[in-house]
Amino acid sequence: MPPETLTPERILEATEDVLRRFGPAKATVVDVARALGVSHGSVYRHFATKAALREAVTQRWLDRTHDALETFAADSAGDAAERLGQWLDGLFAAKRRKAIGDPEMFATFMVLAGENSDTVTRHIAHMTEQLGRILTDGAARGEFVLPASVPVTARAVWDATCRFHDPVYSAEWSDPAIDTAYAAARALVLRGLTGNGPATADGRADG
């Protein structure tokens, strides 16, 4: 049987395994190549530097969250408040599952995210873009009254719920009281957006 073709996806999968075994401080490209049964030069043909490989692994990890939540952002026919609630639920569940279910890997990715701030910035932009689509649909149908422009409101929702998705708060996510706190924050966000105040033609609150 011919050897399996070396692809970027195979390299990224192997890199995650190596990071899990050795941690971000000790994992090397040579370790990744050894796990794949290839030369380290073969890895470098796909990722020019160790930093590029670590950035790609970070992006892949964050993309899983984007992909999981895209269903709610894309369902333009669904009730906007329900979609927003499901999006927030999905985000918190995904982050908590990673932090509690695989704490070693979560800690590793926190290190990698610190190395790749531009990747994290793009992640936040992607997430708030998904939020923006839900907000736009809700405002267009009169379901939401937005207090500011769509981008500003989307970022406000992101910031208002950061306790439930920002890794800096991950130590709190196993606290039994966190579900009550999350439910209160979720309800506050949804109530604020579905208020009965007068709205302008673009869906923003008047005044």
Disulfide bonds with the S-S distance in Angstrom:
none
